[in-house]
Amino acid sequence: MKQLITNLTLTFWLSTLSLNANAERWFEVEMIAFEQQPTDSLREDFSLVHPPIEGKRQLDLLSEGFNTQGQQRCLEGDPDFDPRPFIQQMSNAGNSWGCDASHDYIARYDTLPVSPYADSQEHMDNIYLLSKQQLKFEDVLKKLQRRGLKPILHTGWRFPEQSQRKAPFIKIFAGKRFKSPVSQRFLDTIEQNGYLGLLDKRFNIQTEADEDHWQLEGLIKIHVKHYLYVTSNLDIRYLMDDGDTQKARMSQFTRVYSGDIHYLDHPKLGIIFQIRKYKH
């Protein structure tokens, strides 16, 4: 009898757990980020220095997709995605190379693909990126391009209903690479001894402040509290007329409705996005 009660209790607990899991609402978001066209009438000053963008519980959904596309270009023989160190490429220029999946192919991009690759998935187990086939903004993308606007990111992901405290920040990066200054010591060695002069040299790794940056970088969080709320903190980099790099910050907190198409506006950046219900 005691064993029967235990089994019934366990069954009831598992059933309740299953019902709670199924009762959790899921959504999907799709977004397009694009460069705004330059205008002579713009008088805003973006020289203000902002603190670095920070957020707890960051989740990187894009890197795997960009890496997969880089590996594919390596497999196709694209020399820009040869994973061998530069010196080895110079000394073994005619040799073939392997394209291991663990290599950091993102480091080989000068400009990232507009849409990171993702397999099509249909589940509610964890947050995941939408595949190209699951995106629905193809017509919006074409309209932007006809107007002369340049999309730099078109992607989306599925996520569960979560509070502001529990919802993760999704890491966003896209567009062109803005390279850090090259070490003068590195250039001097090449000038005096050629590239082979680097073989017996050791160089300091660049500090974080000297790392390359992407044209668009930042964080986006979506949480639910009766309504859907979007927190976006994004930096957009661009070149000024004198060749220097300038950075502008877009920070917005927006209440939205599922199914509506929304637009975040900034003189240097535009974002079109839609949050849709998924299986509810």
N, C-alpha and C positions, 0 to 999 in steps of 0.2 A: 504493500500500500504506500509506504514511504517513497519507494522507488517510482511508483506511478505518479505521485504528486510532484516529485522532482522533475520527471520527464515532461509533465504537463506545464510546469512552470517554465522550463527551458524552451519548450515549443512556443509558449505565449510570448516570451521575451524576444525570441528570434523573429516571430511574426511582427511584433511591435517595431523592432529595429528595421525590418524590411519595409513596413509601411512608412516609417519616418524617412527612410532613404528615398522611397518613391515619391513622397510628398514634397521633397526639396525641389524647388523650381530651378530650371536651367534656362540660360539665355545664350545667344551668340551675338557678337558684335562684328561689324565689318567697317573698315575705315580706309580712306584714301587721304594721304598727305601730299600736298603739291606746293611747288614754289609759286609765290606771287610774282607777277610781272613788275619789273622795276618801273618807277614813275618819277618824273622830275618834280612833281608837286609834293612828294613826301618830305616832311619837315621834322619828323620825329628823330630824336637822338637816342641811339641804342648803345652809347658808350658806357652806360652805367654798369658797374661790375656787380654781378650777382653771386651769392654763395653757391657752391656746388649743389646740384639737385640730389636730394637724399630721400630715402624711404625704406621703411622696414618691410621685410617679407617680399623681396624682389624676386620676380620669376622671369627667366629668359626663355621665351618661346621661339625667337627668331634665329638664333645662332645655328641650331641644328639644320634648319632648312637652307640657310646660306652656305653652310659647310657642304651639305649634300650637293648643291649646285656647283660648288667649286671642285669637288671631287669628280663630278661628271665631266667638267671641262678638262681636268687633268687626264681622265681616261680617254678623252677624245684627242689628246696630244697637244693641248694648248700650252705653249711654252710659258705663258704668264702664270700658269698654275703648276709648274714643275716644283715639287715640294723639297727638292734638294737645296742645301745651303748655297748661297750665291757663288762662293769660291769653288765648290764642287761642280756647279753648272759650268763655270768658266773652264775648268781643267778637264771636264768630261762632257764637252758640248754635244758630241754625237751619240752618246750613250742613251739607252732607254732608261726609264725610271718607274718606280712603283707608285701607286696612288692609294696609300693606306688611308682608311676611313678616319683614323685617329689624328691625322694631320690638321693643323689650323689653316684651312684654306681661306678663311676670312681675311687673314693677313695678306693675301695675294690680290685682293680686289682694290682697284682704284675707284670703282663705282659699284655699289651693291645692286643686285637684281631688284626690280620694283616689287616683286612678290616672292617671298621665301617659299621654298618647296615644302609640302606637307602631304602625307598620305591621307586619303579620305577615311574618316572614322565616324561611327555612329554609336556613342555610348555616353554615360554620365558617371564615369569613374574618376576622372581627373580633368583639369583644365588642359585643352589641347588646341593646336592651331588648325584653322580651316584649310582645306586643300583648294587649289585653283578652281576645281569643279564645283565646290560648295559656295564660292563667292558669287554675289549677285549684282555687283556694281560695274559690270563690263560696259554697259551703255553710258554710265556716268563717266567712266574713264575715257571713253571715246569723245564725249562732249567736251571734257576738259582739254583734251589734246587738240580738238578742232578750234578751240578758243586760244590756242597758243600757250596754254598752261602746261607745265611739266610735272607729272606725278613722280614722286620719289619713293612712295610706299603704298602698296595696296595689299592689305592682309586682314585677318580676322581670327577670332578664337571663341571657343565655347567655355562657359564658366557657370558655376552654381550661384544661387542666391547667397550672399554673404554680407555680414555687417561691415561697417567701416573699419573696425578694429581687425577683423579676420581676413578681409579681402586683400589679396597681394597686389603689389605694384607690378605691372607688366613693363618690362624693359623694352624701350623703343630705340632703334637706331637704323638709319637709312641714308641713301644718297651717296654723295662723293666723299672721298677721303681727304681730309685736311692734314697734310703731313707736318710733323714737327721739324724744326730746323736740323739739318745734318751737322754732325760734329765737325768742327774745323780740323781737328786732329786727324779724323778719318780722311778728309779731303787732302790734307798735306801728304799723308802717306801714299795715297794713290798718285799724286802728282810727282813725287820723288822716285818711287820705286815701282809704279804700276800696280795692277790688282794683285799680282803674285806677292807683292810686299806685305799683303795683309795676312799671309799664311802663318807667320810666326808672331803675329801681334795679338795682344789682348786689349779689348775695349770695354769700358764701363757700360753696363746696361743703363738705358735711359731711365730717368726717374719718372714717377707718375705724371708730374707736371709737363714732361716732354713727350708724352705718348701722343700718337696720332688720334684724331677725332673724326667723327662722321658729321656730315652736313646736318643731319637731324639726330639729336640724342635727347633722351629723357625718360619719363615714367608716366604711365597712365593707370589709374585705379578706377574700377567700377564697383560700387557697393549698393545695397538695397536697404532702404528704410521707408517702407510704404511706397516710395517712388524709387526710380533709378537715379543714381548720382555719379557723375564722371568728374574725377580730379585729374587734370592734365598739367604737367610741368615739363616743358620741352624747350630745348635750345636749338636755334637754327643758325648755322654759320654761313657766311657769304663773304665774297671779296669786294672790297671797296675800290674806288677808282684808282687809288694810289697803290693797289696790290696788297694792302694789309688785310688781315682777316678780322672780321667783326662778328660778334655773337649777339643775338637778340633772344630774349626770354618770352615764352608764351606760358602764362599760368592762369588757368581758369577752373572754376568749380561750377558745374552745370547740372541742373535737374532736368531729366529728360523722360519721355514716354516711349515705351516699347513700340516699335513699328514706325515711328516718325523718323524722317531723315533730318539730321541736325548739321549745322555748319559752325565751326569755330574759326573766327577771322582774326588775322594778324597782318600787318603790312608786309611781312616777309614770308608768311606761311598760311596756308589754308588747310583745314581738315574737314572732310565730309564723313559722317559716320551714321550708322543705324544700329540700334540694339533690337533684336528680334527674339520672341519667345521660342524656346526649343522644346518640343514635345509636351506642351501644356497649353 
